[in-house]
Amino acid sequence: MSDALIRLTATEAVARLRRREVSPLELIDAAERRIAAVEPAVNALPTLCLDRARAHARRLMAGEGAKREGEPGWLAGLPVTIKDLTDVAGVRTTYGSPLFRDHVPERSHPLVERIEALGGIVVGKSNTPEFGAGGSTFNEVFGRTRNPWNTALTPAGSTGGGAVALATGECWLAQGTDHGGSLRRPATYCGVTGLRPSPGRVTRGTVNALFSPLSVQGPMARSIPDLALFLDTMAGWDARDPLTYDAPATPYAAAVAAARPPRRVAYTADFGSLPIDREMRALCDAAVRRFAEAGCAVEAIDLPLGALQEAFLVLRSQQFVIDRELQLAAHRARIKPDIVWNTERGLAATPSQLAWAERERAAWYRRVSAVFAAFDVIVTPGAGTPAFDVMLRHPESIGGRKLENYMAGSMWNAAFTLAGCPAVAVPCGQDRYGRPVGLQVAAPPRRDAVALAAAAVFERIVGLDRALPILPREGVVPPVETA
């Protein structure tokens, strides 16, 4: 019975919870057994809070929250995980940093409050790089998280723990964050789905960069319908976040259930210049053509990035100044080099450099908008290379081209971050070594339902969502492609 329960989709599990065919306590028990079975191999959920979860489950079963049962996103007692960047009251929350090794917040993040009010039960905290900065999920507090498809490989970062927990069946839904791809690239590497919502779609609540659209909170799941369900749980206005706005009149789950194929699909494999592995390109080129099976017109486009990568680094570094300047001054020796590099880069930026980066971002937005005037969605590979060695901080090269820094392999994702677009990662296959490969589907700003619907159409064609969950598999690191 336990194995059968963890194989339910989130949507199926919630339906059974609503019909009282299964209880929240039974799902917690099933999750606990699965966690015990797989966690030693993957290290995805280093902090569990099962007693707290069971107490919440009993309150729900006693009628707490009954008034909200008819609302979109009602989870009815479904176990979920929360990324270790996001506070959960009474639960150790380290942000992946030795500075906060023993930190236990008294109050939950506004998003966690929303999830729990709508019947989500937090069973654990998922692992993350220190302060969420990194292309691979590891930190000095909890160590490395491993990809379940091949435990010699990374799940990417920074929502790596959440992606692994989903792929292995430790939970049904996972919350995460995204700046330069932290919900999308781990989803791509682990064969699950992840959505970077439009800025303001989901509350960020407590951050200091409240007026910046770069970092967002969002959902991760095993399928697009489950992803839409969790977005309904998260979406809505929050007085603590000035960018938020009201949830849509039509729930995202309903929009996905009624999804119709997009008329025109634009596709770029590399934005004209990004390094990409040959097999990754070939697999994604073939996968995007499958939209035609639903009657979509698929067209390759020219969408050059120009100097966007440098502009992204300039703008991203300013957020590190906001978040880490004071910590760097007091604890430099205890903060990892990637964060020091980002923060010092931001501190050294001149007003002219900041102005230039904003002009580049505006020009990029106009180029993307021109594409959306003719196409419903833009599709790209979810990453330029499949999962790499778990012992590396980031891939040292892609397609035989050496990477200059740890963010250089993230521009497929960061491009849509800078355009303010919602973007969905959806699996599309595996490479010759069995590593998951995925597409990224982006839509115009605040058209999250369009991106989800297009991804749902693709998912129905390829049918990979039922391949999960899996048990962790040992393997070796595949050879790196050379020029």
C-alpha positions as CSV (number, residue, x, y, z in Angstrom):
1,M,0.0,0.0,0.0
2,S,2.8,2.4,0.9
3,D,4.5,1.9,-2.5
4,A,1.1,2.4,-4.3
5,L,0.6,5.7,-2.4
6,I,3.9,7.2,-3.3
7,R,3.2,6.4,-6.9
8,L,0.0,8.5,-7.0
9,T,0.3,11.9,-8.7
10,A,-0.4,14.8,-6.4
11,T,-3.6,15.4,-8.2
12,E,-4.7,11.8,-7.6
13,A,-3.6,11.9,-4.0
14,V,-5.6,15.1,-3.3
15,A,-8.7,13.7,-5.0
16,R,-8.4,10.6,-2.7
17,L,-7.9,12.8,0.4
18,R,-11.0,14.9,-0.5
19,R,-13.1,11.7,-0.8
20,R,-11.6,10.4,2.5
21,E,-10.3,7.3,0.8
22,V,-6.9,7.9,2.3
23,S,-5.9,10.1,5.3
24,P,-3.1,12.6,5.6
25,L,-1.5,10.4,8.3
26,E,-1.4,7.5,5.8
27,L,0.4,9.7,3.3
28,I,2.9,10.9,5.9
29,D,3.6,7.3,6.9
30,A,4.2,6.4,3.2
31,A,6.5,9.3,2.7
32,E,8.4,8.5,5.9
33,R,9.0,4.9,4.7
34,R,10.1,6.1,1.3
35,I,12.4,8.7,2.8
36,A,14.0,6.0,5.0
37,A,14.5,3.8,1.9
38,V,16.1,6.3,-0.5
39,E,17.5,9.2,1.6
40,P,20.9,7.5,2.4
41,A,21.7,7.3,-1.3
42,V,20.6,10.9,-2.3
43,N,20.6,13.3,0.7
44,A,17.7,15.3,-0.6
45,L,15.8,16.0,2.7
46,P,18.4,16.5,5.5
47,T,15.8,18.0,7.9
48,L,12.5,16.2,8.6
49,C,9.6,17.5,10.8
50,L,7.3,14.4,10.8
51,D,6.0,15.0,14.4
52,R,5.0,18.6,13.3
53,A,3.5,17.1,10.1
54,R,1.4,14.6,12.0
55,A,0.1,17.3,14.4
56,H,-0.9,19.4,11.4
57,A,-2.6,16.3,9.8
58,R,-4.7,15.7,13.0
59,R,-5.8,19.3,13.0
60,L,-6.9,19.0,9.4
61,M,-8.7,15.7,10.1
62,A,-10.5,17.4,13.0
63,G,-11.9,20.1,10.6
64,E,-9.3,22.8,10.7
65,G,-9.3,24.6,7.3
66,A,-12.7,23.2,6.3
67,K,-13.8,26.6,5.1
68,R,-11.1,26.7,2.5
69,E,-11.8,23.2,1.0
70,G,-13.5,24.6,-2.1
71,E,-10.7,27.0,-3.0
72,P,-8.3,26.5,-5.9
73,G,-5.1,24.9,-4.7
74,W,-6.7,23.1,-1.7
75,L,-4.2,20.2,-0.9
76,A,-6.4,18.4,1.7
77,G,-3.5,17.2,3.7
78,L,-0.9,16.4,1.0
79,P,2.7,16.1,2.2
80,V,5.1,18.7,0.6
81,T,8.7,19.8,1.1
82,I,10.0,23.3,1.6
83,K,13.4,24.4,0.4
84,D,15.9,25.2,3.1
85,L,16.0,28.8,2.1
86,T,12.4,29.3,3.3
87,D,11.4,29.6,6.9
88,V,9.2,27.0,8.5
89,A,8.2,27.9,12.1
90,G,9.8,25.6,14.7
91,V,11.9,23.7,12.1
92,R,15.6,24.0,11.6
93,T,16.3,26.3,8.6
94,T,19.9,26.8,7.7
95,Y,19.8,28.5,4.2
96,G,22.7,26.0,3.5
97,S,25.0,28.2,5.5
98,P,27.3,27.4,8.5
99,L,26.3,30.8,9.8
100,F,22.8,29.5,10.4
101,R,23.6,25.9,11.2
102,D,21.4,25.9,14.3
103,H,18.8,28.5,13.2
104,V,15.2,27.7,14.1
105,P,12.7,30.4,13.0
106,E,9.7,31.3,15.2
107,R,7.5,32.2,12.2
108,S,7.0,30.7,8.8
109,H,7.6,32.5,5.5
110,P,4.4,34.0,4.1
111,L,4.3,31.4,1.3
112,V,4.6,28.5,3.8
113,E,1.7,30.0,5.8
114,R,-0.3,30.1,2.6
115,I,0.6,26.5,1.7
116,E,-0.3,25.2,5.1
117,A,-3.5,27.2,5.3
118,L,-4.5,25.5,2.0
119,G,-3.9,22.0,3.4
120,G,-0.3,21.4,2.5
121,I,1.6,19.4,5.2
122,V,5.3,20.1,5.5
123,V,7.3,16.9,6.0
124,G,10.8,18.2,5.5
125,K,13.3,20.8,4.3
126,S,15.1,20.1,1.0
127,N,18.8,20.7,0.5
128,T,20.2,23.7,-1.2
129,P,23.5,25.3,-2.0
130,E,24.6,28.0,0.5
131,F,22.1,30.9,0.3
132,G,20.9,29.2,-2.9
133,A,23.9,30.2,-4.9
134,G,25.4,27.5,-7.1
135,G,24.9,25.2,-10.0
136,S,25.2,22.1,-7.8
137,T,23.4,21.3,-4.6
138,F,25.9,21.0,-1.7
139,N,26.8,23.0,1.4
140,E,29.0,22.7,4.5
141,V,26.1,21.9,6.8
142,F,24.5,18.9,5.1
143,G,26.9,17.9,2.2
144,R,26.0,16.9,-1.3
145,T,22.7,15.9,-2.8
146,R,22.9,13.3,-5.5
147,N,20.9,12.7,-8.7
148,P,18.8,9.6,-8.4
149,W,19.2,8.6,-12.1
150,N,22.9,8.3,-11.4
151,T,24.2,9.0,-7.9
152,A,27.6,10.0,-9.3
153,L,25.9,13.0,-10.8
154,T,24.5,16.3,-9.5
155,P,20.8,17.3,-9.5
156,A,22.0,20.8,-10.3
157,G,21.0,23.8,-8.1
158,S,19.6,25.4,-6.3
159,T,16.4,23.5,-5.8
160,G,18.3,20.2,-6.2
161,G,16.9,18.6,-3.0
162,G,13.3,19.3,-4.0
163,A,13.8,17.8,-7.5
164,V,15.4,14.7,-6.1
165,A,12.7,14.3,-3.4
166,L,10.1,14.3,-6.2
167,A,11.9,12.0,-8.5
168,T,12.4,9.4,-5.8
169,G,8.9,9.6,-4.4
170,E,9.8,11.2,-1.0
171,C,7.1,13.8,-1.5
172,W,4.3,14.7,-4.0
173,L,5.1,18.4,-4.4
174,A,8.1,20.6,-3.7
175,Q,8.5,24.3,-3.2
176,G,11.6,26.1,-4.4
177,T,13.0,29.4,-5.6
178,D,14.4,30.5,-8.9
179,H,16.8,33.3,-10.0
180,G,18.9,32.0,-12.9
181,G,17.2,28.6,-13.3
182,S,17.0,27.1,-9.8
183,L,13.6,25.6,-10.3
184,R,14.1,24.7,-14.0
185,R,17.6,23.2,-14.3
186,P,17.2,20.8,-11.4
187,A,13.8,19.7,-12.9
188,T,15.6,19.1,-16.2
189,Y,18.4,17.1,-14.6
190,C,16.0,15.0,-12.5
191,G,13.2,14.3,-15.0
192,V,10.5,16.3,-13.2
193,T,8.7,19.6,-13.9
194,G,9.4,23.0,-12.5
195,L,7.9,26.5,-13.1
196,R,9.5,29.9,-12.7
197,P,6.4,31.9,-12.3
198,S,6.0,35.5,-13.5
199,P,7.4,38.0,-10.9
200,G,4.6,38.8,-8.4
201,R,2.7,35.6,-9.1
202,V,3.9,34.0,-5.8
203,T,4.8,36.0,-2.7
204,R,8.5,36.4,-1.7
205,G,7.3,38.0,1.5
206,T,10.4,38.5,3.6
207,V,13.2,39.3,1.2
208,N,15.1,42.6,1.2
209,A,15.0,42.9,-2.6
210,L,11.2,43.4,-2.5
211,F,11.1,45.5,-5.7
212,S,13.4,43.3,-7.8
213,P,11.8,40.8,-10.2
214,L,14.9,38.5,-10.5
215,S,14.3,36.0,-7.6
216,V,10.9,34.3,-7.3
217,Q,9.3,31.4,-5.4
218,G,7.6,28.7,-7.2
219,P,6.4,25.0,-7.6
220,M,8.0,21.8,-8.6
221,A,6.2,18.5,-9.3
222,R,6.3,15.2,-11.2
223,S,3.8,16.4,-13.9
224,I,2.3,19.5,-15.4
225,P,-1.2,19.0,-13.8
226,D,0.5,18.7,-10.4
227,L,2.6,21.7,-11.1
228,A,-0.6,23.7,-11.9
229,L,-2.3,22.5,-8.8
230,F,0.6,23.7,-6.6
231,L,0.8,27.0,-8.4
232,D,-2.9,27.5,-7.5
233,T,-1.9,26.9,-3.9
234,M,0.8,29.5,-4.1
235,A,-0.7,32.2,-6.3
236,G,-2.3,35.4,-5.0
237,W,-1.9,38.9,-3.6
238,D,0.1,39.4,-0.4
239,A,0.3,42.7,1.4
240,R,3.9,41.9,2.4
241,D,5.1,41.7,-1.2
242,P,4.4,44.8,-3.4
243,L,4.8,42.9,-6.7
244,T,2.0,40.4,-6.0
245,Y,-1.4,40.5,-7.7
246,D,-4.6,38.5,-7.4
247,A,-4.9,34.9,-8.4
248,P,-6.6,34.3,-11.8
249,A,-10.3,33.9,-12.3
250,T,-9.7,30.5,-13.9
251,P,-7.5,28.3,-11.7
252,Y,-4.3,27.0,-13.3
253,A,-5.3,23.4,-12.8
254,A,-8.5,24.1,-14.8
255,A,-6.5,25.8,-17.5
256,V,-4.2,22.8,-17.8
257,A,-7.0,20.3,-17.8
258,A,-8.6,22.2,-20.8
259,A,-5.2,22.9,-22.5
260,R,-5.3,23.3,-26.2
261,P,-2.2,23.2,-28.4
262,P,-0.5,26.5,-29.1
263,R,-0.8,27.6,-32.7
264,R,2.8,28.7,-33.3
265,V,5.9,27.5,-31.4
266,A,9.2,29.3,-31.7
267,Y,12.3,27.3,-31.1
268,T,16.0,28.2,-30.5
269,A,18.6,25.6,-29.5
270,D,21.3,28.1,-28.4
271,F,20.1,31.7,-28.8
272,G,22.6,31.8,-31.6
273,S,25.7,31.6,-29.5
274,L,25.4,29.5,-26.3
275,P,27.5,26.4,-25.9
276,I,25.5,23.2,-26.1
277,D,26.4,19.5,-26.2
278,R,25.8,17.9,-29.6
279,E,23.6,15.1,-28.3
280,M,21.6,17.6,-26.1
281,R,20.9,19.7,-29.2
282,A,19.9,16.7,-31.3
283,L,17.5,15.4,-28.6
284,C,15.9,18.8,-28.1
285,D,15.7,19.5,-31.8
286,A,13.8,16.2,-32.2
287,A,11.6,16.7,-29.1
288,V,10.3,20.1,-30.1
289,R,9.2,18.8,-33.4
290,R,6.7,16.6,-31.6
291,F,4.6,19.6,-31.0
292,A,3.5,19.1,-34.6
293,E,1.8,15.9,-33.5
294,A,-0.8,18.2,-31.8
295,G,-1.1,20.4,-34.9
296,C,1.3,23.1,-33.8
297,A,3.4,25.0,-36.3
298,V,7.1,24.8,-35.1
299,E,9.6,27.3,-36.4
300,A,13.3,27.8,-35.6
301,I,14.0,31.5,-34.8
302,D,16.9,33.8,-34.5
303,L,16.9,35.3,-31.0
304,P,20.5,36.6,-30.3
305,L,21.4,37.3,-26.7
306,G,23.9,40.0,-27.5
307,A,25.6,41.1,-24.3
308,L,22.9,39.8,-22.1
309,Q,25.1,37.4,-20.1
310,E,27.3,40.2,-18.9
311,A,24.2,42.3,-18.1
312,F,22.7,39.4,-16.1
313,L,25.9,39.2,-14.0
314,V,25.9,42.9,-13.3
315,L,22.2,42.9,-12.2
316,R,22.5,39.6,-10.3
317,S,25.5,40.9,-8.4
318,Q,23.5,43.9,-7.1
319,Q,21.1,41.5,-5.5
320,F,24.0,39.8,-3.8
321,V,25.1,43.2,-2.4
322,I,21.6,43.7,-1.0
323,D,21.5,40.2,0.6
324,R,25.1,39.5,1.5
325,E,27.2,42.8,1.9
326,L,26.8,42.9,5.7
327,Q,27.5,39.2,6.1
328,L,30.5,39.4,3.9
329,A,31.9,42.2,6.0
330,A,31.5,40.2,9.2
331,H,32.0,36.6,8.1
332,R,34.0,36.6,4.8
333,A,36.1,33.5,5.7
334,R,32.9,31.4,6.4
335,I,31.1,32.2,3.1
336,K,31.8,30.2,0.0
337,P,33.8,31.7,-2.9
338,D,30.9,31.9,-5.4
339,I,29.0,34.2,-3.0
340,V,32.1,36.3,-2.3
341,W,32.7,36.7,-6.0
342,N,29.2,37.7,-6.8
343,T,29.0,40.2,-3.9
344,E,32.4,41.8,-4.6
345,R,31.5,42.1,-8.3
346,G,28.4,44.0,-7.3
347,L,30.3,46.3,-4.9
348,A,32.8,47.1,-7.7
349,A,30.1,48.0,-10.3
350,T,29.9,51.6,-11.4
351,P,26.7,53.6,-12.0
352,S,27.5,53.5,-15.7
353,Q,27.8,49.7,-15.7
354,L,24.4,49.5,-13.9
355,A,22.8,51.8,-16.4
356,W,24.2,49.9,-19.3
357,A,22.9,46.6,-17.9
358,E,19.4,48.0,-17.5
359,R,19.5,49.2,-21.1
360,E,20.6,45.8,-22.2
361,R,17.8,44.2,-20.3
362,A,15.2,46.6,-21.8
363,A,16.5,45.9,-25.3
364,W,16.3,42.1,-24.6
365,Y,12.8,42.4,-23.4
366,R,11.8,44.2,-26.6
367,R,13.4,41.4,-28.7
368,V,11.5,38.8,-26.8
369,S,8.2,40.7,-27.0
370,A,8.6,40.9,-30.8
371,V,8.8,37.1,-30.9
372,F,5.7,36.8,-28.8
373,A,3.8,39.1,-31.2
374,A,4.1,36.2,-33.7
375,F,4.3,33.1,-31.6
376,D,2.4,31.7,-28.6
377,V,5.5,30.2,-26.8
378,I,9.2,30.1,-27.1
379,V,10.9,26.7,-26.5
380,T,14.5,26.0,-25.8
381,P,16.6,23.2,-24.2
382,G,16.2,23.1,-20.5
383,A,20.0,23.2,-20.2
384,G,23.1,23.1,-22.4
385,T,24.5,19.9,-21.0
386,P,23.0,17.0,-19.0
387,A,23.8,16.3,-15.3
388,F,27.5,16.5,-14.6
389,D,29.9,15.1,-11.9
390,V,28.4,15.6,-8.4
391,M,31.9,16.6,-7.1
392,L,32.0,19.7,-9.4
393,R,30.6,23.1,-8.5
394,H,29.5,23.6,-12.1
395,P,30.3,22.1,-15.5
396,E,33.8,23.1,-16.5
397,S,32.9,23.1,-20.2
398,I,29.9,22.6,-22.4
399,G,30.2,21.4,-26.0
400,G,33.9,21.6,-25.7
401,R,33.9,25.3,-24.7
402,K,35.4,26.2,-21.3
403,L,33.0,28.1,-19.0
404,E,34.4,31.3,-17.4
405,N,32.2,31.2,-14.2
406,Y,29.5,29.1,-12.5
407,M,26.7,31.0,-14.1
408,A,27.9,30.7,-17.6
409,G,25.9,27.5,-18.2
410,S,22.6,29.0,-17.0
411,M,21.8,31.5,-19.7
412,W,19.1,29.4,-21.3
413,N,17.2,30.0,-18.0
414,A,18.5,33.4,-17.1
415,A,17.4,34.8,-20.5
416,F,13.7,34.4,-19.5
417,T,14.4,35.6,-15.9
418,L,15.6,38.9,-17.4
419,A,12.5,39.1,-19.7
420,G,10.1,38.6,-16.8
421,C,8.6,35.5,-18.5
422,P,7.1,32.5,-16.9
423,A,9.1,29.4,-18.0
424,V,8.4,25.7,-17.4
425,A,10.8,22.8,-17.5
426,V,9.3,19.6,-18.9
427,P,11.1,16.3,-19.5
428,C,11.6,15.2,-23.2
429,G,13.8,12.1,-22.9
430,Q,17.2,10.7,-22.0
431,D,20.7,10.8,-23.5
432,R,22.7,7.7,-24.3
433,Y,23.9,7.5,-20.7
434,G,20.4,7.6,-19.3
435,R,20.6,11.2,-18.1
436,P,17.3,13.1,-18.2
437,V,16.9,15.8,-20.9
438,G,14.2,18.4,-20.9
439,L,12.7,21.4,-22.8
440,Q,12.0,24.9,-21.4
441,V,8.7,26.5,-22.5
442,A,8.3,30.2,-22.0
443,A,5.3,32.5,-22.4
444,P,4.8,36.3,-22.2
445,P,4.9,37.9,-18.7
446,R,1.9,37.1,-16.6
447,R,0.8,34.4,-19.1
448,D,1.7,31.5,-16.8
449,A,-1.3,29.6,-17.9
450,V,-0.1,29.7,-21.5
451,A,3.3,28.2,-20.6
452,L,1.7,25.5,-18.5
453,A,-0.9,24.6,-21.1
454,A,1.7,24.3,-23.8
455,A,3.9,22.2,-21.6
456,A,0.9,20.0,-20.7
457,V,0.2,19.4,-24.4
458,F,3.8,18.3,-24.9
459,E,3.7,16.1,-21.8
460,R,0.6,14.3,-23.1
461,I,2.5,13.5,-26.3
462,V,5.7,12.2,-24.8
463,G,4.1,10.5,-21.7
464,L,7.2,10.7,-19.5
465,D,5.5,11.8,-16.4
466,R,4.5,8.2,-15.4
467,A,8.2,7.1,-15.4
468,L,8.4,8.4,-11.8
469,P,9.1,7.8,-9.0
470,I,12.4,5.8,-9.3
471,L,14.8,4.2,-6.8
472,P,18.3,5.7,-6.8
473,R,20.7,4.1,-9.2
474,E,24.5,4.0,-8.9
475,G,26.6,4.9,-11.9
476,V,29.7,6.5,-13.3
477,V,30.4,10.0,-14.6
478,P,30.0,10.0,-18.4
479,P,32.9,11.5,-20.5
480,V,32.7,15.2,-21.1
481,E,32.3,16.3,-24.7
482,T,35.3,17.8,-26.3
483,A,35.5,20.3,-29.1
